[in-house]
Amino acid sequence: MSQSMGAPILLLEDERSTASLIIQLIAGACIANPVEWLDGGGNAIAYLDRSVAEPALRPVLCVLDVSLPDVSGLEVLKHIRGEPALADLPVIVLSGSGEDADIEAAYAVGIDAYLVKPAGVHGLPDVIRELNLNYQLLPRSKHSSA
């Protein structure tokens, strides 16, 4: 990945169809940053650790599912918040749970937003805009196919 492509958006989602929808929503929001999709928490932790040593890999945003088959999204979040080089990384949680206890647990670890799947996924572009990451996100022309 070249520096000119911009910092990646890290997407941690184990369901291929949901990941595909999220990638389409990000592209539809005219954001040209590459999306690095990983389907497991262990892979995400390894990627994040590499990104500390290789700044070109460091994500501008992390969108993560809480329920994963290996390491939970909350464990990945704790790893992010415990690493000084990543501690200020904006994190949006996507979860199938709208339970108050789950939402409060995620905010207690330090998330920026919580969306409940499936319907909440469609609000992702608005939440990304509300995070004011404009200086880190690359604009994509509405007419661009790349």
N, C-alpha and C positions, 0 to 999 in steps of 0.2 A: 504494500500500500504506500503510495507516495504522499508526502506532506500536502501537496496541492489538492488532494481529494478531501482534505479536512478531517477533523477528528471523527472517529466512528461513534455511532449510537449503539450501545450494547443492548441487545435484546435477549433476554433469558426466558424462553418459553418452550415447554416440552410438546405442545400440540402444534403440528405442522400447519394445519389450517388456520389456527389463531395467529401464528407467527406470520403467515402469508398475508393475512388481513392487516395486521399491524404494519408490515412493511409497505403495503399498498396505501394505508392511511398516511404514513409518514411521507411517502412520495407525493400523494395527493395534496399534502399541505405545503408543497413546493419547498421541501427540505432536501438538499442534495447530498448531505453527509452519508457516507456508506453505513449500512446497518450490518453489524457483526452479530449474527444469530447463533446462539448456543442453546442446546436443549437440555443441559444438565448443570446443576449447581457446582459440581466438582470441576467441570470444564470452565465454568465462569470464574471460579477462584483462581485456577491456573492461568487463565487469560489475564485477569486483573493483576496477578503477581508479575506476569511478563510485562504488562503495561507500565508498571512502576519503573522497570529497568529500560524500557523502550518507549519514550514519550510519544512517538508516532502512533502507538497502539492505544494510548490513553483515551478512554471515551469521554465525550462531552456530556453524555446523558446515559443513564441505565434505566431500562424498562424491564421489570422482572416480575415473574409469576411467583407466588408464594409456594404453591404446591408443586413439587418436583419429585421425580422418582428416586433421586439420590440425596443430594444435599439440599435442604430447603432454601427457598428464597430469603427467608429471614436470617439464615446462617450466612448466606452470601452478603446480605445487607450488613450484618455484624462485622464481617470481614472488611467490607468497604469502609465502614465507620471507624474501624480499628487501625486502618493503614493511613498514616499521616498524609501521604501523597494523594490519597483518594478520598479523604474524609469529607471534602466539600463537593464531591460528585453528586449532582442532582439525581435522585432516584424516584421513579414512579412505579408503584406497585400495582399489578393487575392480579386480581384474585376472584375466584368463584364464590368466596365468602363475603357476605355483607354483614356478618356478625360484629357487633360493637367491640367485643373482646379482641377479635382478630385485627380490626382496624386500629384500636388503641395500642395493641402490641406492636404493630408496624410503625406507628407514629412514635412510640416510645424509643424505638431503636434509631429513628431519625430519617423518615422518608419525607419527600416533598409533596407527594400526592398519592391518593389511593383510589383506584377505579375498580368497580365490581364488574366481572365478566358475566355474561357476554355483552350486554348492552353498553356498559361503560367504556368498552374499548373504542367505540365511535367518538367518544369525547377526548381521546388522546391528543389530537392536534390542538384543541383548545387549551388543554393543560400544558402542553409544551410551550405554546405561545405565552401563557401566564407565567412561566418560569423565567421569562426575559432572557433567553439564551441567544438572542438575535446576533450578538457579536461572535458567537461560536458556531452558529448554524449557517451552512452555505445555502444561498437561495437557488432554487431551480426554476427555470422558466416554465410557465404554464404550458408552453408549446414544446418543451423538451421531452424526449422519450427516454433519455438516459438517466 
